[in-house]
Every structure is written in structure tokens, then in C-alpha cells.
């Protein structure tokens, strides 16, 4: 019974996300972006987050989503300090700061539940604003014909 209740709750959450994504895309007319981020390398991650935020989201693409899976789940851990390599260092923002700014501006950060579990992390470990993902949520965005995908 509890499993059914959780499934129904997840289904309603996925529907709400889909409705929001469809509405946002209809307003801008620009396709959304789904970034599959799998690495905890801060240089690669910083470039992915910068691209999602500064190039896609701030130029009217919607929805813009970063799906953090595999080792990328470590990057949103509140207890894990991070830094930004190379040219990104001038902004003096950590990966967590970059993700927080992205979320604040309307981007979505989704954490892989299975990867989080494998890493020993829960929603309570993550920065504010992240969404714990499930297949219905990922599928609804990933297979939306108005969303492009990119992997980092």
C-alpha cells in the first residue's frame, strides 16, 4: 500500500513537472535542454553548469535541466567543498554556488536516486533546491520532443 501511495505521489510530481515544462517552452518558443552530467571533475562540471545557466537558461531556453548521476551526485553535497579550475576561477564561485544560482534563476537540478544511494547520500545531504529524480521525471524531460540533450 505504501509503495502504491509513493508511486501515485511521484506520478503527480511528474505531471506537475511536465505541465510546467510545457508551459515554459510554449512561452519562449526555444527548445529546452537536458544535460546529463556524470562526472565529479569540477572543471568539466563547471563548464556544464555555466553552459546550462549562461548560454541556455539566460537565453530563453526552457526547461533547462541538469541531471546529476554517477559521480556527479557528489558535487551537490553540502559537506563537500569544491573549487573551479582554470578560467572559471575568476568568478570565485564553488560548484555548489553555481548550482544554487542556476536553480534560483529557474534551472532544475535532478539527482539520480540510485546513484545517490550508492554514494551514501540523501536529499538532506544536498544543497537546497535539488530534486530527487525518478524514472517518470527523467523520462518526461529526456523524451520531450522540444528538449535537446547534451552529456558532460
Residue pairs with C-beta under 8 A, 6 or more apart in sequence:
10 134
10 136
10 137
11 136
13 136
13 137
14 134
14 136
14 137
14 140
17 108
17 137
17 140
17 141
18 140
18 144
20 63
21 32
21 62
21 63
21 140
21 141
21 144
21 147
24 32
24 62
24 63
24 106
25 31
25 32
25 62
25 63
25 146
25 147
27 62
28 60
28 61
28 62
30 59
30 60
30 61
30 62
31 61
31 146
31 147
31 148
32 61
32 62
32 63
32 64
32 65
32 141
32 144
32 146
32 147
32 148
33 52
33 56
33 61
33 63
33 64
33 65
33 147
33 148
33 149
33 150
34 65
34 67
34 141
34 142
34 147
34 148
34 149
34 150
35 48
35 51
35 52
35 64
35 65
35 66
35 67
35 149
35 150
35 151
35 152
36 67
36 69
36 149
36 150
36 151
36 152
37 45
37 48
37 49
37 66
37 67
37 68
37 69
37 72
37 75
37 151
37 152
38 69
38 70
38 71
38 72
38 151
38 152
39 45
39 70
39 71
39 72
39 152
40 71
40 72
40 73
40 74
40 75
42 75
42 82
42 83
42 84
42 85
42 95
43 84
43 85
43 86
43 88
44 152
45 72
45 75
45 95
45 152
46 84
46 85
46 88
46 95
46 98
47 88
47 152
48 66
48 152
49 66
49 95
49 98
49 99
49 102
50 88
50 98
51 150
52 64
52 66
52 102
52 107
53 64
53 98
53 101
53 102
53 105
53 107
56 64
57 64
57 102
57 105
57 106
57 107
58 105
62 106
63 108
63 141
63 147
64 102
64 106
64 107
64 108
65 107
65 108
65 109
65 110
65 141
65 147
66 99
66 102
66 107
66 108
66 109
66 110
67 110
67 112
67 133
67 138
67 142
68 75
68 76
68 109
68 110
68 111
68 112
68 115
68 130
69 111
69 112
69 115
70 112
70 115
71 115
71 119
72 115
73 111
73 112
73 115
73 116
73 119
73 121
74 80
74 119
74 121
75 82
75 95
75 96
75 99
76 95
76 96
76 99
76 109
76 111
76 126
76 127
76 130
77 121
77 125
77 126
78 96
78 125
78 126
78 127
79 125
81 94
82 94
82 95
82 96
83 89
83 94
83 95
84 91
84 93
84 94
84 95
84 98
93 101
96 127
99 109
99 127
99 129
99 130
100 127
100 128
100 129
102 109
103 109
103 128
103 129
103 130
104 129
108 131
109 129
109 130
109 131
110 130
110 131
110 132
110 133
110 137
110 138
111 121
111 123
111 126
111 130
111 131
111 132
111 133
112 133
113 132
113 133
113 134
116 122
116 123
116 132
123 130
123 132
131 137
141 147
142 149
